[in-house]
Amino acid sequence: MNGEPALMPPGSGVELPDAPIGVVGAGTMGQGIAQVAAGGGMHVRLFDVADGAAERAVNRIGDLLKRAVDRGRSTQQSASETLRRLEPVHDLEELADCFMVIEAAPEDLAIKQDLFRDLAALCGPDTIIATNTSSIPVTAVASGIDNPERVVGMHFFNPVPLMKLVEVIAGMNSGARALAATREVARRMGREPIDAADGPGFLVNRCSRPFLLEAQRLMQERVADHHLIDRIARLGGGFRMGPFELSDLVGIDVGYDIARSFYELSHNEPRWQPTGIPPRLIAAGRLGRKSRRGYYTYDAEGRYRDEDPSARLPESASGQVEIIGQTTLADQLRRLAEGTGYTVVGREDGTSGPRALVIDARIANAGTGIHNPAGPVAVLCAGNSLAEASAGKDYAGFHCLPPMGETRLVELTRGTATSEFTAGATAHFFHAIGMHVVWVGDTPGLVLGACTSSGSATPPASCWAGSSAS
Ligand SMILES: NC(=O)c1ccc[n+]([C@@H]2O[C@H](COP(=O)([O-])OP(=O)(O)OC[C@H]3O[C@@H](n4cnc5c(N)ncnc54)[C@H](O)[C@@H]3O)[C@@H](O)[C@H]2O)c1
């Protein structure tokens, strides 16, 4: 790009200068970024506007490194060297000779723009200035400073030492060399950089919006409480954490700033409208893990919930089960049912006799019904609610995400027309094939479908595509 300052000698690829790296903001993210930068061999200067915050962050890093040594995950020598590379500083000016400064101040455009103006004025023209913003366009953060080609987005994830991914975001004026150097810095920190576009939430946070927001709406609508929603996400979706555990980890206040900024930047897109839950928690001082209360209450060791139950073993079963649909899920349910001892029959194969369960695993099953079913009926609630799929008949609803075998949990739901017999037969079948069964309120996609879809309550087609999606 014309006029771009020389960050590296021409032709040297992405060699990084042997100068310190600066981190601005010593909160949750700044602390983590400083830790991985020092761990990657860089000398780090850490600045925070709050008195003593940078020192406290370095002390916390020291505690974490000590714990890693005690647990045999690091050596004393490596921990001491990492700690020696961390320098708390008391003035922004002390970052003047850094080759790169990473900003991790609050998610507020005005704060970030002020900081960037100050940093641009005091650092040399070669210094890369990166923002760890979660949602604000990098182009907006860079506006109003000289040499905006040196401004990039460098989005880390929480907790930084555990999360390998870093999004590298090009603003409209970011220069190629600044971006290349940023990717290299990320690699030095032991992270995996990916390029992401400069839109609201970039890539990962845009995908995680429904996960967090739909979960709050489900709780508001009493489809399930936060314990159950998190358990469904872990056992049914394979997530390490459910949406409420994640919100507590991020910080309820930080998450709410991100949610509001995301909503405004997307021109008030209705599906991204924040709910009223976070401001109430914030008013009550329940900011998540950092205040030991958020959605959960944390004890001194950080414990907040019971262990998840271990995987269930399939039981032996007998009888006929009819499974309708040509989806991946239907195929996998057939295999599991056969493995358990059920005889799996189809509509067309002329078998007679009562079915232990008739499972309608078609996606587009809203109101289609099953002609004269020879047993109790359970319908897949993927894009539909049970109310839509059953049209008032005595059906139960279910939802689980393939691949079955990895999924350990199925959600079931019942409506006013669902008999005890149908509910019991449905639960019995899923128990028999080795699933944990939970009951939730009726909503399109049930909990997991709602939280993992784009917010339109329809899971991505790729999730369901089988031999032929019906
Ligand atoms: N928390 C997360 O999970 C997460 C994940 C990815 C990105 N982010 C983003 O990282 C940034 C920081 O988030 P956080 O969770 O670390 O917040 P935090 O509240 O834990 O820390 C922010 C720190 O910035 C300091 N600060 C405030 N104004 C400052 C200024 N003018 N100069 C220097 N320091 C200042 C505060 O004293 C505080 O220590 C935000 O932009 C946030 O959106 C957060």
The ligand as an SDF file (V2000), in Angstrom:
LIG
                    3D

 44 48  0  0  0  0  0  0  0  0999 V2000
  -13.9210  -11.1160   28.0340 N   0  0  0  0  0  0  0  0  0  0  0  0
  -13.9160  -11.8200   26.9170 C   0  0  0  0  0  0  0  0  0  0  0  0
  -14.2900  -13.0050   26.8980 O   0  0  0  0  0  0  0  0  0  0  0  0
  -13.4240  -11.2020   25.6450 C   0  0  0  0  0  0  0  0  0  0  0  0
  -13.0770  -12.0390   24.5770 C   0  0  0  0  0  0  0  0  0  0  0  0
  -12.5510  -11.4830   23.4100 C   0  0  0  0  0  0  0  0  0  0  0  0
  -12.4060  -10.1080   23.2970 C   0  0  0  0  0  0  0  0  0  0  0  0
  -12.7850   -9.3130   24.3500 N   0  0  0  0  0  0  0  0  0  0  0  0
  -12.5850   -7.8640   24.1790 C   0  0  0  0  0  0  0  0  0  0  0  0
  -11.3980   -7.5070   24.8580 O   0  0  0  0  0  0  0  0  0  0  0  0
  -11.5280   -6.1890   25.3580 C   0  0  0  0  0  0  0  0  0  0  0  0
  -11.2670   -6.2070   26.8520 C   0  0  0  0  0  0  0  0  0  0  0  0
  -12.1660   -7.0970   27.4630 O   0  0  0  0  0  0  0  0  0  0  0  0
  -11.8790   -7.6990   28.9200 P   0  0  0  0  0  0  0  0  0  0  0  0
  -12.8300   -8.8310   29.0970 O   0  0  0  0  0  0  0  0  0  0  0  0
  -10.4320   -7.9240   29.1110 O   0  0  0  0  0  0  0  0  0  0  0  0
  -12.3660   -6.4710   29.8260 O   0  0  0  0  0  0  0  0  0  0  0  0
  -11.9940   -6.1740   31.3520 P   0  0  0  0  0  0  0  0  0  0  0  0
  -13.0550   -5.2850   31.8500 O   0  0  0  0  0  0  0  0  0  0  0  0
  -11.6680   -7.4300   32.0770 O   0  0  0  0  0  0  0  0  0  0  0  0
  -10.6100   -5.3470   31.2170 O   0  0  0  0  0  0  0  0  0  0  0  0
  -10.5240   -4.0740   30.6410 C   0  0  0  0  0  0  0  0  0  0  0  0
   -9.3270   -3.3570   31.2870 C   0  0  0  0  0  0  0  0  0  0  0  0
   -9.1010   -2.1610   30.5730 O   0  0  0  0  0  0  0  0  0  0  0  0
   -8.7450   -1.1640   31.5250 C   0  0  0  0  0  0  0  0  0  0  0  0
   -8.9690    0.1510   30.9150 N   0  0  0  0  0  0  0  0  0  0  0  0
  -10.1070    0.8700   30.8360 C   0  0  0  0  0  0  0  0  0  0  0  0
   -9.8790    1.9960   30.1430 N   0  0  0  0  0  0  0  0  0  0  0  0
   -8.5690    1.9860   29.7880 C   0  0  0  0  0  0  0  0  0  0  0  0
   -7.7310    2.9040   29.0830 C   0  0  0  0  0  0  0  0  0  0  0  0
   -8.1960    4.0430   28.5750 N   0  0  0  0  0  0  0  0  0  0  0  0
   -6.4250    2.5950   28.9470 N   0  0  0  0  0  0  0  0  0  0  0  0
   -5.9410    1.4400   29.4610 C   0  0  0  0  0  0  0  0  0  0  0  0
   -6.6760    0.5420   30.1420 N   0  0  0  0  0  0  0  0  0  0  0  0
   -7.9830    0.8190   30.2950 C   0  0  0  0  0  0  0  0  0  0  0  0
   -9.6110   -1.4550   32.7250 C   0  0  0  0  0  0  0  0  0  0  0  0
   -9.0560   -0.8690   33.9130 O   0  0  0  0  0  0  0  0  0  0  0  0
   -9.5810   -2.9710   32.7510 C   0  0  0  0  0  0  0  0  0  0  0  0
   -8.5210   -3.4740   33.5490 O   0  0  0  0  0  0  0  0  0  0  0  0
  -12.9150   -5.7040   24.9650 C   0  0  0  0  0  0  0  0  0  0  0  0
  -12.8210   -5.0030   23.7530 O   0  0  0  0  0  0  0  0  0  0  0  0
  -13.6730   -6.9980   24.7770 C   0  0  0  0  0  0  0  0  0  0  0  0
  -14.7590   -6.8530   23.8970 O   0  0  0  0  0  0  0  0  0  0  0  0
  -13.2690   -9.8230   25.5190 C   0  0  0  0  0  0  0  0  0  0  0  0
  1  2  1  0
  2  3  2  0
  2  4  1  0
  4  5  1  0
  4 44  2  0
  5  6  2  0
  6  7  1  0
  7  8  2  0
  8  9  1  0
  8 44  1  0
  9 10  1  0
  9 42  1  0
 10 11  1  0
 11 12  1  0
 11 40  1  0
 12 13  1  0
 13 14  1  0
 14 15  2  0
 14 16  1  0
 14 17  1  0
 17 18  1  0
 18 19  2  0
 18 20  1  0
 18 21  1  0
 21 22  1  0
 22 23  1  0
 23 24  1  0
 23 38  1  0
 24 25  1  0
 25 26  1  0
 25 36  1  0
 26 27  1  0
 26 35  1  0
 27 28  2  0
 28 29  1  0
 29 30  1  0
 29 35  2  0
 30 31  1  0
 30 32  2  0
 32 33  1  0
 33 34  2  0
 34 35  1  0
 36 37  1  0
 36 38  1  0
 38 39  1  0
 40 41  1  0
 40 42  1  0
 42 43  1  0
M  CHG  2   8   1  16  -1
M  END
$$$$
